[in-house]
Amino acid sequence: MSRRFFVRGPLKAGPLRLVGGEAHHLVRVLRIGVGQSVVLFDGHELEAPADVMDVAPGSVDLTVHEPRKSQTEPAVELVLAAAVPKGDRFAWLIEKATELGVRRFVPLVTERSVVVPGAGKLEKMRRTIIEASKQSRRTRLMDLAEPLEWKEFAARELTAGPACVAHPSGAPFDIAPFRAEVRAVAAVGPEGGFTDAELELATRRSAALVSLGPGILRIETAALALAALITTCR
């Protein structure tokens, strides 16, 4: 079980008091006591070992050692955008995208979208990101954007670095354009697919339509397949 805990930065050497859910998890769930060591991270690529000095109801006092920059982040900064799947599949998508090293996730609103997450759902997903980061040893929290209309997303993102849009009619996915890039974009539509007009907008913005095989994949399957291909291409 992970002995890593998230603190809102900046992380620096010296005394630190951990409160709230992270303190509860350290003491009540993992039963970590005085004299034991843990690892803290701040969500901006810094982590540091820390020693537990005192435990009180609702708080834990620690001594933090010198922070260091983690080397666990992928070389490519991937912006992953997808229509939001129904039910618990959205949480699963967010969890696994975090584990795969996606830099930013954008919930897409398309013509055939069924789910548009509200503020409460997004806040719950941000807690999921923290937990997934602790488990997977990420030190940078994946940024979860507000839902964005496809037209606006295309205007903002599809021309900034190599971009691909998953579609059954596309060419087989080719990793070559992503190998030497610092930033990349991948997008997946809703269960009903992008409309012809949405696809035409994507290609006008220089995005490549890519196929992920002969089958029809669910939103989260296609999104995670693209994320895995791109974040592990070096």
C-alpha positions as CSV (number, residue, x, y, z in Angstrom):
1,M,0.0,0.0,0.0
2,S,1.3,3.5,-0.9
3,R,3.0,5.5,1.8
4,R,2.9,8.7,-0.4
5,F,0.8,11.7,0.6
6,F,-0.2,14.8,-1.3
7,V,0.5,18.3,0.1
8,R,-0.5,21.5,-1.6
9,G,2.9,23.1,-2.4
10,P,5.3,24.6,-2.5
11,L,7.1,21.6,-0.9
12,K,10.2,22.6,1.1
13,A,12.5,21.2,3.7
14,G,11.5,21.8,7.4
15,P,8.5,21.3,9.6
16,L,5.1,20.6,8.0
17,R,1.7,19.9,9.5
18,L,-0.5,17.5,7.5
19,V,-4.3,17.9,8.1
20,G,-7.6,16.7,6.6
21,G,-8.0,13.6,4.6
22,E,-4.3,12.9,4.1
23,A,-3.7,13.0,7.8
24,H,-6.6,10.7,8.4
25,H,-5.3,8.3,5.8
26,L,-1.8,8.3,7.3
27,V,-2.9,7.6,10.9
28,R,-6.2,5.8,10.7
29,V,-5.9,3.8,7.5
30,L,-2.2,3.0,7.2
31,R,-1.5,3.2,10.9
32,I,1.8,5.0,10.5
33,G,3.2,6.3,13.8
34,V,5.9,8.5,15.2
35,G,9.4,7.7,14.0
36,Q,8.2,6.2,10.7
37,S,9.0,7.7,7.3
38,V,6.7,8.6,4.4
39,V,7.0,10.4,1.0
40,L,5.3,13.7,0.2
41,F,4.6,15.2,-3.2
42,D,3.2,18.6,-4.2
43,G,1.6,17.9,-7.6
44,H,4.2,20.0,-9.4
45,E,6.9,17.3,-9.8
46,L,8.6,17.8,-6.4
47,E,8.7,15.0,-3.8
48,A,10.5,14.6,-0.5
49,P,11.0,12.0,2.2
50,A,9.6,13.0,5.6
51,D,9.6,11.7,9.2
52,V,6.6,11.6,11.4
53,M,7.3,13.6,14.6
54,D,3.9,13.8,16.3
55,V,0.4,12.5,15.8
56,A,-2.7,14.3,17.1
57,P,-6.5,14.1,16.4
58,G,-6.9,15.6,12.9
59,S,-3.2,16.4,12.2
60,V,0.3,14.9,11.8
61,D,3.5,16.9,12.3
62,L,6.4,15.9,10.0
63,T,10.0,16.9,9.3
64,V,10.5,17.2,5.6
65,H,13.9,16.5,4.0
66,E,15.2,18.2,1.0
67,P,12.7,18.0,-2.0
68,R,13.8,16.6,-5.3
69,K,12.4,16.8,-8.8
70,S,10.9,13.5,-9.8
71,Q,11.9,11.7,-13.1
72,T,8.6,9.8,-13.4
73,E,6.8,12.1,-15.8
74,P,6.6,11.1,-19.5
75,A,8.7,13.1,-21.9
76,V,5.7,14.1,-23.9
77,E,3.0,16.4,-22.5
78,L,-0.2,14.8,-23.7
79,V,-3.5,16.7,-23.8
80,L,-6.2,14.0,-23.9
81,A,-9.7,15.0,-24.7
82,A,-12.7,12.8,-24.7
83,A,-16.5,12.8,-24.6
84,V,-17.5,11.7,-21.1
85,P,-18.7,8.1,-20.8
86,K,-21.7,7.2,-18.6
87,G,-21.6,6.1,-14.9
88,D,-18.4,4.9,-13.2
89,R,-16.6,4.6,-16.6
90,F,-15.6,8.3,-16.3
91,A,-13.9,7.7,-12.9
92,W,-12.1,4.7,-14.4
93,L,-10.9,6.7,-17.4
94,I,-9.6,9.5,-15.2
95,E,-7.8,7.1,-12.9
96,K,-6.1,5.3,-15.7
97,A,-5.2,8.4,-17.7
98,T,-3.5,9.7,-14.5
99,E,-1.6,6.5,-14.2
100,L,-0.4,6.7,-17.8
101,G,1.0,10.2,-17.3
102,V,-1.5,12.3,-19.2
103,R,-0.7,16.0,-18.5
104,R,-4.2,17.4,-19.1
105,F,-7.6,15.9,-19.6
106,V,-10.4,17.8,-21.3
107,P,-14.0,16.6,-21.1
108,L,-15.5,17.2,-24.6
109,V,-18.9,18.5,-25.4
110,T,-19.8,17.4,-28.9
111,E,-23.0,17.3,-30.9
112,R,-23.7,13.7,-29.8
113,S,-22.5,14.0,-26.2
114,V,-24.7,12.4,-23.6
115,V,-22.9,13.3,-20.4
116,V,-21.7,16.8,-19.4
117,P,-20.1,16.7,-15.9
118,G,-21.0,19.4,-13.4
119,A,-18.8,21.0,-10.8
120,G,-19.5,18.3,-8.2
121,K,-18.5,15.5,-10.5
122,L,-15.4,17.3,-11.6
123,E,-14.4,17.9,-7.9
124,K,-14.8,14.2,-7.2
125,M,-12.6,13.4,-10.3
126,R,-9.9,15.7,-8.9
127,R,-9.8,13.6,-5.7
128,T,-9.5,10.5,-7.9
129,I,-6.5,12.1,-9.6
130,I,-4.8,12.6,-6.3
131,E,-5.4,9.0,-5.2
132,A,-4.2,7.6,-8.6
133,S,-1.1,9.8,-8.4
134,K,-0.2,8.5,-5.0
135,Q,-0.6,4.9,-6.2
136,S,1.3,5.3,-9.5
137,R,4.1,7.5,-8.1
138,R,3.3,10.5,-10.2
139,T,4.5,13.7,-8.7
140,R,2.5,16.0,-11.1
141,L,-1.2,16.0,-10.8
142,M,-3.0,15.6,-14.1
143,D,-4.9,18.8,-14.8
144,L,-8.7,18.3,-15.3
145,A,-10.2,21.1,-17.4
146,E,-13.7,22.3,-17.5
147,P,-15.9,20.8,-20.2
148,L,-15.2,22.4,-23.5
149,E,-17.2,22.6,-26.8
150,W,-15.6,20.8,-29.7
151,K,-15.3,23.9,-31.8
152,E,-13.5,25.8,-29.0
153,F,-11.2,22.8,-28.3
154,A,-10.3,22.5,-32.0
155,A,-9.5,26.2,-32.2
156,R,-7.4,26.2,-29.0
157,E,-5.6,22.8,-29.2
158,L,-5.5,21.0,-32.5
159,T,-2.9,23.2,-34.1
160,A,-0.5,23.2,-31.2
161,G,1.8,20.2,-31.9
162,P,0.9,16.8,-33.5
163,A,-2.8,15.9,-33.0
164,C,-4.9,12.9,-33.7
165,V,-8.6,12.1,-33.5
166,A,-9.7,8.5,-33.1
167,H,-12.1,7.4,-35.8
168,P,-12.8,4.0,-37.5
169,S,-12.3,5.4,-41.0
170,G,-8.9,6.9,-40.2
171,A,-5.5,5.5,-41.2
172,P,-3.7,3.1,-38.8
173,F,-2.2,4.9,-35.9
174,D,1.5,6.0,-36.6
175,I,3.7,6.9,-33.6
176,A,6.4,8.6,-35.7
177,P,4.9,12.2,-35.6
178,F,4.9,12.0,-31.8
179,R,8.4,10.7,-31.0
180,A,10.3,13.9,-31.0
181,E,7.6,16.3,-29.8
182,V,7.3,17.9,-26.3
183,R,3.5,18.3,-26.6
184,A,0.8,16.2,-28.3
185,V,-3.0,16.1,-28.5
186,A,-5.4,13.2,-28.8
187,A,-9.2,13.3,-29.0
188,V,-12.0,10.7,-28.8
189,G,-15.6,11.4,-29.6
190,P,-18.9,10.1,-28.0
191,E,-20.4,6.7,-28.3
192,G,-22.3,7.9,-31.4
193,G,-19.1,9.2,-32.9
194,F,-18.1,12.6,-34.2
195,T,-20.4,14.1,-36.8
196,D,-19.0,14.7,-40.3
197,A,-18.9,18.4,-39.6
198,E,-16.8,17.8,-36.5
199,L,-14.4,15.5,-38.3
200,E,-14.0,18.1,-41.1
201,L,-13.2,20.7,-38.6
202,A,-10.5,18.5,-37.1
203,T,-8.8,17.8,-40.4
204,R,-9.0,21.5,-41.3
205,R,-7.0,22.1,-38.1
206,S,-4.3,19.6,-39.3
207,A,-5.4,16.8,-36.9
208,A,-4.9,13.2,-38.3
209,L,-7.9,10.8,-38.2
210,V,-6.5,7.5,-36.8
211,S,-7.9,4.0,-36.5
212,L,-7.2,1.8,-33.5
213,G,-8.1,-1.4,-35.2
214,P,-11.1,-3.1,-36.9
215,G,-13.3,-3.1,-33.8
216,I,-15.5,-0.3,-32.4
217,L,-14.0,0.7,-29.0
218,R,-15.7,2.3,-26.1
219,I,-14.8,5.9,-25.3
220,E,-12.5,5.0,-22.4
221,T,-10.8,2.1,-24.3
222,A,-9.9,4.3,-27.2
223,A,-8.8,7.2,-25.1
224,L,-6.5,5.0,-22.9
225,A,-5.1,3.2,-26.0
226,L,-4.0,6.5,-27.5
227,A,-2.6,7.7,-24.2
228,A,-0.6,4.5,-23.7
229,L,0.8,4.7,-27.3
230,I,1.8,8.3,-27.0
231,T,3.1,8.6,-23.5
232,T,5.3,5.5,-23.8
233,C,6.7,6.2,-27.3
234,R,10.2,7.0,-26.1
